[in-house]
């Protein structure tokens, strides 16, 4: 543990493994082409689902292993400034072709 004062020496005390595996984006869709749809004037019906930042596996103790850079690009790369993790988003939709 570093001591207080001006005699601070480099230490590996605060270094930890930041490796992770993240499911960034998933998209699922299905094309429905049925005869009953043609009776209603619909050629194709396509429901879809998209999810972003769904899962992250890591042993990192911080909020997000994908730490940010503060200031200039690459100037202080690899320091965790305690930013919030990536938000999850879910989108459901329906494409209709007439």
SELUM-944191 format. One line per field, with one value per atom (N, C-alpha, C): residue in one letter; x, y, z; atom name; residue number from 1. Coordinates in steps of 0.02 Angstrom, whole numbers. Layout:
# SELUM-944191
residu	c(A,...)
px	c(X,...)
py	c(Y,...)
pz	c(Z,...)
atome	c(CA,...)
num	c(NUM,...)
END
This chain:
# SELUM-944191
residu	c(X,X,X,X,X,X,X,X,X,X,X,X,X,X,X,X,X,X,X,X,X,X,X,X,X,X,X,X,X,X,X,X,X,X,X,X,X,X,X,X,X,X,X,X,X,X,X,X,X,X,X,X,X,X,X,X,X,X,X,X,X,X,X,X,X,X,X,X,X,X,X,X,X,X,X,X,X,X,X,X,X,X,X,X,X,X,X,X,X,X,X,X,X,X,X,X,X,X,X,X,X,X,X,X,X,X,X,X,X,X,X,X,X,X,X,X,X,X,X,X,X,X,X,X,X,X,X,X,X,X,X,X,X,X,X,X,X,X,X,X,X,X,X,X,X,X,X,X,X,X,X,X,X,X,X,X,X,X,X,X,X,X,X,X,X,X,X,X,X,X,X,X,X,X,X,X,X,X,X,X,X,X,X,X,X,X,X,X,X,X,X,X,X,X,X,X,X,X,X,X,X,X,X,X,X,X,X,X,X,X,X,X,X,X,X,X,X,X,X,X,X,X,X,X,X,X,X,X,X,X,X,X,X,X,X,X,X,X,X,X,X,X,X,X,X,X,X,X,X,X,X,X,X,X,X,X,X,X,X,X,X,X,X,X,X,X,X,X,X,X,X,X,X,X,X,X,X,X,X,X,X,X,X,X,X,X,X,X,X,X,X,X,X,X)
px	c(43,0,45,33,74,64,116,112,97,68,54,119,121,180,207,265,295,341,353,399,359,318,276,317,320,356,305,325,281,265,203,180,132,130,82,20,13,-42,-110,-115,-180,-190,-145,-151,-189,-238,-275,-290,-306,-321,-388,-388,-449,-477,-459,-484,-559,-595,-667,-691,-751,-786,-855,-873,-937,-977,-1042,-1090,-1114,-1086,-1099,-1167,-1180,-1243,-1271,-1336,-1371,-1433,-1443,-1503,-1535,-1599,-1637,-1698,-1712,-1772,-1799,-1861,-1893,-1940,-1933,-1977,-2038,-2096,-2158,-2191,-2198,-2231,-2286,-2345,-2401,-2456,-2496,-2550,-2603,-2613,-2663,-2643,-2578,-2555,-2572,-2569,-2583,-2656,-2700,-2771,-2779,-2735,-2738,-2695,-2664,-2623,-2552,-2529,-2461,-2419,-2363,-2317,-2270,-2247,-2198,-2208,-2200,-2204,-2140,-2104,-2040,-2034,-2047,-2033,-1958,-1932,-1860,-1848,-1789,-1768,-1693,-1671,-1600,-1583,-1527,-1503,-1430,-1413,-1344,-1318,-1253,-1219,-1258,-1275,-1318,-1282,-1222,-1185,-1111,-1081,-1008,-982,-933,-900,-830,-816,-751,-739,-676,-657,-638,-646,-627,-673,-645,-684,-718,-698,-728,-796,-826,-892,-892,-840,-836,-763,-747,-678,-653,-699,-680,-669,-612,-599,-591,-607,-605,-537,-530,-471,-494,-457,-476,-430,-458,-417,-400,-338,-317,-318,-327,-329,-264,-270,-213,-166,-180,-134,-131,-187,-189,-228,-211,-248,-239,-294,-290,-304,-320,-336,-412,-439,-511,-531,-570,-592,-661,-685,-748,-809,-805,-863,-916,-976,-1031,-1022,-1046,-1041,-1086,-1074,-1115,-1187,-1234,-1304,-1328,-1376,-1407,-1465,-1476,-1534,-1567,-1633,-1673,-1721,-1724,-1768,-1810,-1875,-1922,-1954,-1963,-1993,-2029,-2061,-2099,-2093,-2066,-2063,-2120,-2157,-2214,-2203,-2208,-2201,-2268,-2295,-2359,-2350)
py	c(-59,0,61,108,169,211,243,285,357,395,466,505,558,601,610,641,655,601,550,496,436,448,395,356,291,247,209,191,152,85,63,2,-34,-100,-139,-155,-123,-136,-125,-73,-56,-84,-125,-153,-219,-228,-291,-309,-372,-397,-369,-336,-306,-344,-408,-445,-460,-462,-473,-502,-529,-553,-522,-486,-450,-470,-481,-490,-420,-392,-321,-311,-346,-337,-405,-413,-473,-448,-476,-460,-524,-531,-588,-564,-597,-580,-642,-639,-696,-670,-696,-678,-723,-693,-731,-717,-770,-765,-818,-799,-846,-824,-872,-857,-812,-819,-778,-704,-690,-621,-589,-628,-601,-580,-613,-593,-523,-503,-437,-386,-407,-362,-355,-401,-398,-452,-431,-479,-513,-474,-501,-467,-507,-482,-505,-459,-477,-447,-487,-463,-467,-420,-422,-399,-418,-401,-387,-332,-315,-298,-324,-309,-286,-236,-210,-214,-232,-238,-284,-342,-388,-421,-447,-483,-464,-464,-454,-502,-543,-589,-561,-549,-523,-535,-533,-536,-468,-417,-348,-322,-289,-265,-198,-162,-97,-104,-46,-47,-72,-58,-78,-91,-151,-166,-127,-99,-58,13,25,89,144,204,261,294,339,382,452,483,550,601,651,702,683,692,679,605,588,518,483,432,390,420,480,512,475,452,417,352,315,255,202,167,112,131,193,214,217,184,183,245,289,350,342,280,266,286,282,299,243,260,212,160,99,47,63,28,36,16,54,39,-16,-55,-106,-75,-97,-73,-131,-127,-179,-145,-172,-144,-201,-191,-238,-200,-234,-200,-247,-218,-257,-222,-257,-232,-263,-221,-245,-222,-269,-254,-264,-211,-215,-228)
pz	c(0,0,0,-47,-48,15,37,96,75,120,107,110,71,72,1,-2,-67,-91,-51,-69,-95,-148,-176,-227,-218,-264,-306,-366,-409,-375,-384,-352,-399,-393,-432,-390,-333,-288,-320,-361,-390,-460,-484,-551,-547,-592,-594,-666,-676,-743,-766,-823,-850,-909,-917,-975,-966,-1022,-1019,-1085,-1083,-1142,-1140,-1194,-1194,-1255,-1244,-1299,-1315,-1368,-1384,-1418,-1472,-1509,-1532,-1524,-1549,-1586,-1646,-1685,-1709,-1697,-1720,-1758,-1815,-1853,-1887,-1906,-1939,-1993,-2054,-2109,-2111,-2110,-2114,-2182,-2222,-2287,-2287,-2271,-2268,-2316,-2338,-2385,-2353,-2288,-2254,-2254,-2255,-2257,-2324,-2378,-2445,-2451,-2414,-2414,-2385,-2340,-2309,-2347,-2402,-2442,-2416,-2375,-2346,-2381,-2410,-2443,-2394,-2345,-2297,-2230,-2178,-2109,-2074,-2043,-2012,-1942,-1890,-1822,-1808,-1769,-1753,-1682,-1657,-1589,-1592,-1561,-1557,-1485,-1460,-1393,-1397,-1358,-1356,-1284,-1278,-1214,-1167,-1192,-1155,-1096,-1108,-1055,-1055,-997,-990,-938,-958,-910,-896,-832,-813,-739,-720,-650,-623,-665,-648,-593,-544,-487,-498,-551,-566,-598,-614,-644,-716,-753,-823,-841,-867,-884,-945,-984,-1042,-1018,-984,-952,-1004,-983,-1029,-1029,-1077,-1080,-1062,-1018,-995,-1029,-1059,-1091,-1163,-1182,-1250,-1265,-1329,-1350,-1331,-1290,-1272,-1221,-1196,-1150,-1083,-1057,-993,-1003,-1054,-1070,-1016,-999,-952,-880,-866,-798,-792,-741,-730,-691,-723,-692,-661,-655,-622,-662,-728,-769,-764,-782,-779,-834,-822,-874,-933,-988,-1048,-1032,-1055,-1042,-1089,-1064,-1105,-1142,-1203,-1240,-1276,-1280,-1313,-1362,-1422,-1474,-1502,-1502,-1534,-1592,-1648,-1704,-1751,-1800,-1849,-1917,-1966,-2035,-2073,-2109,-2149,-2220,-2268,-2339,-2373,-2405,-2438,-2511)
atome	c(N,CA,C,N,CA,C,N,CA,C,N,CA,C,N,CA,C,N,CA,C,N,CA,C,N,CA,C,N,CA,C,N,CA,C,N,CA,C,N,CA,C,N,CA,C,N,CA,C,N,CA,C,N,CA,C,N,CA,C,N,CA,C,N,CA,C,N,CA,C,N,CA,C,N,CA,C,N,CA,C,N,CA,C,N,CA,C,N,CA,C,N,CA,C,N,CA,C,N,CA,C,N,CA,C,N,CA,C,N,CA,C,N,CA,C,N,CA,C,N,CA,C,N,CA,C,N,CA,C,N,CA,C,N,CA,C,N,CA,C,N,CA,C,N,CA,C,N,CA,C,N,CA,C,N,CA,C,N,CA,C,N,CA,C,N,CA,C,N,CA,C,N,CA,C,N,CA,C,N,CA,C,N,CA,C,N,CA,C,N,CA,C,N,CA,C,N,CA,C,N,CA,C,N,CA,C,N,CA,C,N,CA,C,N,CA,C,N,CA,C,N,CA,C,N,CA,C,N,CA,C,N,CA,C,N,CA,C,N,CA,C,N,CA,C,N,CA,C,N,CA,C,N,CA,C,N,CA,C,N,CA,C,N,CA,C,N,CA,C,N,CA,C,N,CA,C,N,CA,C,N,CA,C,N,CA,C,N,CA,C,N,CA,C,N,CA,C,N,CA,C,N,CA,C,N,CA,C,N,CA,C,N,CA,C,N,CA,C,N,CA,C,N,CA,C,N,CA,C,N,CA,C,N,CA,C,N,CA,C,N,CA,C)
num	c(1,1,1,2,2,2,3,3,3,4,4,4,5,5,5,6,6,6,7,7,7,8,8,8,9,9,9,10,10,10,11,11,11,12,12,12,13,13,13,14,14,14,15,15,15,16,16,16,17,17,17,18,18,18,19,19,19,20,20,20,21,21,21,22,22,22,23,23,23,24,24,24,25,25,25,26,26,26,27,27,27,28,28,28,29,29,29,30,30,30,31,31,31,32,32,32,33,33,33,34,34,34,35,35,35,36,36,36,37,37,37,38,38,38,39,39,39,40,40,40,41,41,41,42,42,42,43,43,43,44,44,44,45,45,45,46,46,46,47,47,47,48,48,48,49,49,49,50,50,50,51,51,51,52,52,52,53,53,53,54,54,54,55,55,55,56,56,56,57,57,57,58,58,58,59,59,59,60,60,60,61,61,61,62,62,62,63,63,63,64,64,64,65,65,65,66,66,66,67,67,67,68,68,68,69,69,69,70,70,70,71,71,71,72,72,72,73,73,73,74,74,74,75,75,75,76,76,76,77,77,77,78,78,78,79,79,79,80,80,80,81,81,81,82,82,82,83,83,83,84,84,84,85,85,85,86,86,86,87,87,87,88,88,88,89,89,89,90,90,90,91,91,91,92,92,92,93,93,93,94,94,94,95,95,95,96,96,96,97,97,97,98,98,98)
END
